[in-house]
Amino acid sequence: MKKITIAIDGFSSTGKSTLAKQLAKHLGYVYVDTGAMYRAVALFAMQKGYISSSSFDKQALINDIPNIKLHFEFNADLGFAEMFLNDVNVEKEIRTIEVSSFVSKVAEVSEVRAKLVEQQKEMGKNKAIVMDGRDIGTVVFPDAELKIFMTASAETRAQRRFDELQAKGDNVPYEDVLKNVQERDYIDTHRDDSPLVIADDAIEIDNSYLSREEQFAAVLELVDEITKTL
């Protein structure tokens, strides 16, 4: 079967990573969670004191970009690759609500985006890759054979994120999670550099009322249709 590039974009907490992992595992493709990369940079900025609830020293972060080393390592027990920041596993740390509150602001920085997009393009040069994020189909892989754009209501996405945090023992109020989702939506869609938009040739999926299984089956059918025509 012909190998293709699958780009999955969409709003936060729409299940992009879940779908991407399912597809990669089923197809034997490489999976790259670009959101984890931006989250790791946000964590780095937090650790260095460059960003907080009251300030953001963008220039300090830009100056320190050469000292940010990111890579993924596959965890056979978990079945997916985990994010490493400067050789330290930060998979758990980057999933907190605090990192979520800063990641869109960090992703607005053009120099950060340039560094990560360069790495992402290199990862996908041999195709057979599933990558999810905000600008995969528009910037990273504009020639991807399959582009998916995922969406759902802010309330639905906030509930999903709230349930995930609760399961991890993070007792964050639902209202705080909803506010975070809405703020990230605004920043992602209004930033000057690579705002979140639907690529002209992307297929939009509103999964507000779809199960993971239904969504996976629908997208896998799209993959089959495309690979048969190549």
N, C-alpha and C positions, 0 to 999 in steps of 0.2 A: 504494500500500500504506500502511495506517495506521502512523504512527510511534509507537513505544513506548519505554519506559524499561527498560533491562536492567541489573539489579543482580547483580554477581558477588562473592560473599563466600567466605571459606574460610581455611584455614591457610596459613602462609608456604610459599613454594616449591611450590605446587600448580599453577602455570602459569596463574594467574588473568589476569595481564597478557597473556600470549601469546594466550589464548582471546579476551580482550576486544579486542585489536588485530585479530585475525582477523575477528571479528564486525563491528567498526566499519568496517573496510575493505570488507568484502563488502556491508554494508547502506548504506554511505555515511553512517554515524552519527559523532558526535563521541565520541572516546575520552578518558576521564580516569583516570589512574593515581593514585588517592588515596594509595597507599603511597609514591609518590615525594614527595608533599607532606609526609607525616610524616617521611620520611627527610631531606628538606631542612631541616625544623625541628630534627631531631636533629643534622644537620651544623652548623647555626647555633649550637646549644648547645655543641657541641664546639669550634667556632672561638672562641667567647666564653669558654670555660673553665668553663661552667656544669655540664658533666657529664664524668665520667671513670670509670675502672674502680673508683675508691674513693669517689666522692662525686657528688651531684646536688643542685645548688642550684635547686630548683624555683621558688622565689619570684623569683629573679633572672631566670629564663627568662620567667616570667609577666609581670614588669615590662617586659620587653623585647619582648613580643609585638607591640606597635604598630610596631616597627621591622623586622618580618619581612614582606617583600614577595615573594609567590610568583606565578609565572605560567608557562604552557606556551607554547612556540613550536614550530610544526610544522617538522620537518626533512624536506624533500622527498627528500633522498638516502637517509635512513634509513627513511622511510615512517611515522614516528610523531613525536609531539610530545615535546620534551625539557624537563626541569625547569630553571627559572631561579630562583635565590635572590638577591634584591636586584640584579636585572639581570645576574647572572653565571650562565653555563651550568654547572650542577653535576651533570649527568646521570651522568658517570663517577664523581665523588667520592661520590655517595650510594649507589652499589652495592657499596661495600667491606664486608668482614666487620666492620670496626670500627663503621661506621654501623649495620649490622645488629644489633650487640650492644647498641646504645642505643635503637633506634627504638621498641621496645615500651614502654620506660620513659617515653620522652617522650610517647608516645601515651596513657599513663595520665593525664596532666595534663588535668583537665577544661577548663581555660581554653584549652589548645591545641586540644582536640577541638572546642570551641564555635566557635572562629575558623575552623577548616578546614571543619566541617560547614556553616556559614553560606555559605562560598564554594562548596561543592559543591552545595548546594541551588540556588543562583543559577545555576550552570552548567547544571543540568538542567531549568530551568523550562519549556523549549520541547520537551522530550522528544527523541527521535531521538538518544539518548545511551547509551553503554555505560560503566559505571563499576565499577571493582573495588576491593575493600578488605576491611575487617573488619566494618563495620556499615552497609553500603549498603542492604541490604534491610530492616534492622531500624530504622535511625535516619534515614539520609539520604533514602531513597526507600521508605518503608513501603508506598506504593501502586504500586510498580513492577509493570508487567504481567508481567514475567518475572524471577524470582529464582532464581539458581543458587548452590548451596553446594558448594564443591570441597574434597575431602579426599584423602589418600593416607597411607601409613605414614610415620612420621618418618624411617625409614632410606631409603626411596625418595626422599623430598624432600631429605634431606641429600646423597644421591648426586647428584641433579640440580644442586643448588646447588654442590657440590664441583666437578662437571664444568664448570660455567659459570665459576667462579673460576679453575680451571686453564687454561681456554681464554683467559682474560684475562691470564694470567701471574702470578696471585696464588697462590703456593704455600702454601696453608693446609692443615694436616692434616685429614683427613676427620673425625677424632674431634672436632676443634674445631667443625667445621661442624655435626655431629650435635648436639653440646651446645648450640650456638646455636639450632638449630631447636627442640629440646626446651624450652629456657628461654623462647623466644618463645611457644611454644604455651601454656605455663603462665601467663605474664603476660597474654597475650591473652584467655585464657578465665577468668581470675580477677580482672581489674581491676574496680573498682566502677562506673566510668563506661563504659557501652556495651561490655560484654564480648562476645567472639566467641561467638555462638550461632547456631543455625540458625533462620531465620524459619519460622513455622508453615506458610507457603505456599511455601516454597522447595523446589526439586528438588535433591536431593543426588546428587553425582557423585563416585564414588571412581575416580580415574584412575590408580591404581597400575599397572594393566596395559593402559591405553588409550594409543594413539598420539595425537599431536596431531590428525591427520587424522580419526581415529575420533571423538574428542571433539568436534571442530568440527562434523562432520556430524550428530552426535546433537543438539547444542544448536541448530543451524540448523533442524533439523526441528521443535524446540519453538517456535522463533520463528515459523516458517511456520504452525504450528497455531494459535498465539495471534492472529496478525494476521488470519487468515482468519475468526476469530469476532468481531472487533471491528466 
